Amino acid sequence: MIARLVVVVLFDGVDLLDVTGPAEVLSLAERETDGPAGYEVVLASETLDPVTTSAGVRVLPDTSFDALATRRVDTLIVPGAVETGPGHEVRAVVDPAVADRVRDLAGRTRRLASVCVGAHVLAHAGLLDGARATTHWSTAAQLAAEHPEVRVDPDPIFIRDGDLWTGAGLTACLDLTLALVADDLGQEVALRTARQLVMYLKRPGGQSQFSVATDPRATTRRVDDLRHHVLRHLADPLTVADLAARAHVGERQLTRLFKTELGATPAAYVESVRVEVARQHLETTDDTLERVAVACGFGTTDTLTRAFRRRLGTTPAQYRARFRLTA
């Protein structure tokens, strides 16, 4: 098998996760294939001197840009860098010399991908002209203002426009790289890789990623008890009145507690947990939609479907088709 050469661009001030995240995903994909996935990932910089990232961690390049002059690149991954102003405003910064190197490499590359504010580097190099692209939401307006020739969409986690891929946010580099893996090796390998990362693949349309509904925030003992009660009694009505009575508070006070500690109304929180448990049923069992709906407290498949559309942007059947674990 001919190795797919994946080049990750390095430069001083680069966001660390933008560099290590894609490399980790591709390494896990290699482990999840029946044979070698064929990725050769190299970190390239102007010189072989250590590069200091935005986190202060120094990274050692594998190769220099000049050393790649005669090599064909399968995928070029371009991270970004930001600076923060006195009012905590965030701006993407681009080194013109790095943009020139990226433009040169792009001429020998099959597929381009930027992560987070790396889109600004691609735009500076003229590689996003006429393309639809995304970047981190905090710099999307800057990208649109500085490069009006780019069709900036700040909403999706990532966008594919032909062989040009752009991603939004730091952790979105994982979602984007999983999509690259799916494009190369198929959805099954990408799904297995995602599970190794304890995450989920992007939902259809690329608007956001599937996320676990459980809330990691610390809660008071009263609310924590209610959370466990909800999880153990999903098939019960679990109305606001029921939960308030269990907590020995009024309905208004219960709503204030949930909004303060969980960021949601009691009804919204209960629905989020029901969707999460239903999602697990759909991934791991062959239960009918009717049985899943009843077991999770939705009652009917129509109610289940409406909740899935509202929270995940897809139907239960579509979700199962995509995420069902292999028996």
C-alpha positions in Angstrom: 0.0 0.0 0.0 1.3 3.5 -0.9 1.3 5.6 2.2 -1.0 8.7 2.3 1.4 11.5 3.2 -0.4 13.8 5.7 1.5 17.0 6.4 0.6 19.1 9.4 2.0 22.7 9.2 3.9 24.0 12.2 4.9 27.5 13.2 5.5 29.5 16.4 2.3 30.3 18.3 0.3 27.6 16.6 -2.6 26.2 18.7 -1.4 22.9 20.2 -4.6 20.9 19.8 -4.8 21.8 16.1 -1.6 20.0 15.7 -1.9 17.0 18.0 -5.7 16.3 17.5 -5.6 15.3 13.8 -2.4 13.3 14.3 -4.0 11.4 17.2 -7.2 10.6 15.2 -5.2 9.3 12.3 -3.1 7.2 14.6 -6.2 5.6 16.2 -7.7 5.0 12.7 -4.5 3.0 11.9 -5.2 0.9 14.9 -8.9 0.4 14.1 -8.3 -1.0 10.6 -7.9 -4.7 9.7 -4.7 -3.9 7.9 -2.5 -0.8 7.7 -4.5 2.4 7.1 -1.5 3.8 5.3 -1.2 7.2 6.9 2.3 8.8 7.1 1.8 11.8 9.3 4.6 14.4 9.4 4.9 17.7 11.2 6.6 20.3 8.9 8.1 23.6 9.7 10.5 26.2 8.2 13.4 24.6 10.1 13.9 21.6 12.3 14.2 23.7 15.4 11.5 23.2 18.1 8.3 25.1 17.6 6.7 26.8 20.6 2.9 26.4 20.6 0.3 28.8 22.1 0.2 26.5 25.1 3.9 27.0 25.7 4.6 23.3 24.8 7.4 22.9 22.4 7.0 20.5 19.4 9.8 19.1 17.3 9.1 19.1 13.6 9.7 15.9 11.6 10.8 17.7 8.4 11.2 21.1 6.8 9.2 22.6 4.1 12.1 22.5 1.7 12.6 18.8 2.3 9.0 18.2 1.0 9.7 20.0 -2.3 9.8 16.8 -4.3 7.0 14.9 -2.6 3.4 14.6 -3.4 1.1 15.3 -0.4 -2.2 13.5 0.1 -3.6 15.8 2.8 -2.3 19.1 4.0 -3.6 20.1 7.4 -3.2 23.8 8.3 -3.7 24.9 11.9 -4.0 28.5 13.1 -3.0 31.0 15.7 -4.7 33.8 17.6 -3.9 36.8 19.7 -6.0 38.3 22.4 -6.6 42.0 22.9 -7.0 44.0 26.1 -10.8 43.5 26.0 -10.3 39.8 25.6 -11.3 40.0 21.9 -9.7 37.3 19.8 -8.1 37.8 16.4 -6.6 35.3 14.0 -3.0 36.1 13.1 -1.2 35.0 9.9 2.4 34.9 9.2 2.7 35.8 5.4 5.8 33.5 5.1 3.8 30.6 6.4 0.9 31.4 4.0 3.4 31.4 1.2 4.7 28.0 2.2 1.1 26.6 2.4 0.4 28.0 -1.1 3.4 26.2 -2.4 2.6 22.9 -0.7 -1.1 23.2 -1.9 0.1 23.0 -5.5 1.3 19.4 -4.8 -1.5 18.4 -2.5 -4.7 16.3 -3.2 -6.7 17.5 -0.3 -6.5 20.7 1.8 -7.9 21.0 5.4 -7.8 23.8 7.9 -8.6 23.5 11.5 -9.9 26.3 13.7 -8.5 29.7 12.6 -6.2 27.9 10.1 -8.8 29.0 7.5 -7.3 32.5 7.8 -4.0 31.1 6.6 -5.7 29.4 3.6 -7.5 32.6 2.8 -4.4 34.7 3.0 -2.8 32.2 0.6 -5.7 32.7 -1.8 -6.8 29.1 -1.5 -10.3 29.8 -0.3 -11.3 32.2 -3.1 -14.9 31.4 -4.2 -15.2 28.6 -1.7 -17.6 28.1 1.1 -15.7 27.8 4.4 -15.9 28.0 8.1 -13.7 28.9 11.0 -13.9 29.5 14.8 -17.0 31.5 15.5 -15.0 34.2 17.3 -13.0 35.1 14.1 -15.7 34.4 11.4 -16.5 38.1 11.1 -12.8 38.9 10.7 -12.4 36.3 8.0 -15.4 37.6 6.1 -14.3 41.2 6.4 -10.7 40.6 5.4 -11.5 38.1 2.6 -14.9 39.0 1.0 -14.1 36.5 -1.8 -14.6 33.7 0.7 -18.2 32.5 1.4 -17.9 32.3 5.2 -20.4 30.2 7.1 -19.8 30.4 10.9 -22.4 27.8 11.8 -21.1 24.3 10.8 -18.5 22.3 12.7 -16.8 21.7 9.4 -17.5 22.2 5.7 -16.4 20.2 2.7 -16.2 22.1 -0.6 -14.7 19.5 -3.0 -11.2 18.6 -1.8 -11.2 21.7 0.4 -12.1 21.1 4.1 -12.4 23.8 6.8 -13.2 23.2 10.5 -14.4 25.4 13.3 -13.1 25.5 16.9 -10.3 23.6 18.5 -12.0 20.3 19.3 -13.7 20.4 15.9 -10.4 19.3 14.5 -11.3 15.8 15.8 -14.7 15.9 14.0 -13.1 17.1 10.8 -10.3 14.5 10.9 -12.9 11.7 11.6 -14.7 12.9 8.4 -11.4 12.6 6.5 -11.0 9.1 7.8 -14.6 8.2 6.8 -13.8 9.6 3.3 -10.7 7.4 3.1 -11.6 4.3 4.9 -15.4 4.2 5.3 -17.9 5.1 8.0 -17.3 1.9 10.0 -13.6 2.7 10.6 -14.4 6.3 11.5 -17.1 5.2 13.9 -14.7 2.8 15.7 -12.1 5.5 15.9 -14.7 8.0 17.3 -15.6 5.5 20.0 -11.9 5.2 21.0 -12.0 9.0 21.4 -15.3 8.7 23.4 -17.0 11.0 21.0 -19.5 10.8 18.1 -19.4 11.5 14.5 -21.0 14.7 13.1 -24.7 14.6 12.5 -26.1 14.8 9.0 -25.7 18.2 7.5 -22.6 19.0 9.5 -24.4 21.5 11.7 -23.2 20.1 15.0 -21.8 17.0 16.6 -23.8 14.4 18.6 -23.2 14.9 22.3 -23.9 13.1 25.5 -26.8 14.6 27.4 -25.4 14.0 30.8 -24.2 17.2 32.4 -20.7 17.2 34.0 -21.3 20.2 36.3 -21.3 19.7 40.0 -24.8 19.9 41.5 -26.3 20.2 45.0 -27.3 17.0 46.7 -31.0 17.7 46.1 -30.6 18.1 42.3 -28.1 15.2 42.1 -30.8 13.0 43.7 -33.3 14.2 41.2 -30.9 13.4 38.3 -30.5 9.9 39.6 -34.3 9.6 40.1 -34.9 10.7 36.5 -32.4 8.1 35.1 -34.0 5.3 37.2 -37.6 6.2 36.3 -37.6 7.2 32.7 -40.7 5.3 31.9 -42.6 7.3 34.6 -44.4 10.6 33.7 -41.7 12.7 35.5 -43.7 15.9 35.3 -42.6 19.1 37.0 -45.1 18.4 39.7 -43.8 14.9 40.3 -40.2 16.1 40.6 -41.1 19.1 42.8 -42.9 16.8 45.2 -40.0 14.5 45.4 -37.6 17.4 46.1 -40.1 18.9 48.6 -40.1 22.3 46.9 -42.5 24.3 44.8 -42.6 24.0 41.0 -41.2 27.5 40.5 -38.4 26.8 42.9 -37.7 23.5 41.1 -37.5 25.3 37.8 -35.0 27.8 39.3 -32.9 25.0 40.7 -32.7 23.2 37.3 -31.9 26.4 35.4 -29.2 27.4 37.9 -27.5 24.1 38.3 -28.2 22.3 35.0 -28.9 25.2 32.6 -32.3 23.8 31.5 -35.9 23.5 32.6 -36.9 20.3 34.3 -38.9 19.2 31.2 -35.9 19.9 28.9 -33.5 18.1 31.1 -35.8 15.0 31.3 -36.1 15.0 27.5 -32.3 15.2 27.1 -31.8 12.2 29.3 -34.5 10.3 27.5 -32.9 11.0 24.2 -29.5 9.9 25.5 -30.8 6.6 26.8 -32.8 6.0 23.6 -29.7 6.7 21.6 -27.9 4.0 23.6 -30.7 1.6 22.9 -30.6 2.3 19.2 -26.8 1.8 19.1 -26.7 -1.5 21.1 -30.0 -3.3 20.7 -32.4 -4.5 18.0 -35.4 -3.3 20.0 -38.2 -1.8 17.8 -38.7 1.9 17.9 -42.0 1.3 19.7 -40.2 -0.6 22.5 -37.5 2.1 22.7 -40.1 4.8 22.9 -41.9 3.1 25.8 -38.8 2.1 27.7 -37.5 5.7 27.6 -40.7 7.4 28.6 -41.7 8.8 25.2 -44.7 6.7 24.9 -45.1 6.8 21.2 -42.7 6.7 18.2 -44.0 10.0 17.1 -42.9 11.6 20.3 -39.6 9.9 20.1 -39.0 11.1 16.6 -39.9 14.7 17.4 -37.5 14.7 20.3 -34.7 13.3 18.1 -35.3 15.8 15.4 -35.4 18.6 18.0 -32.1 17.6 19.7 -30.1 15.7 17.1 -31.4 16.9 13.8 -32.2 13.4 12.6 -34.7 10.6 13.1 -34.2 7.5 15.3 -34.1 5.3 12.3 -31.5 7.4 10.6 -29.5 7.5 13.8 -29.6 3.7 14.2 -28.5 3.2 10.5 -25.5 5.4 11.1 -24.4 4.5 14.6 -25.6 0.9 15.2 -22.7 -1.1 16.7 -21.7 -4.2 14.8 -23.0 -7.3 16.5 
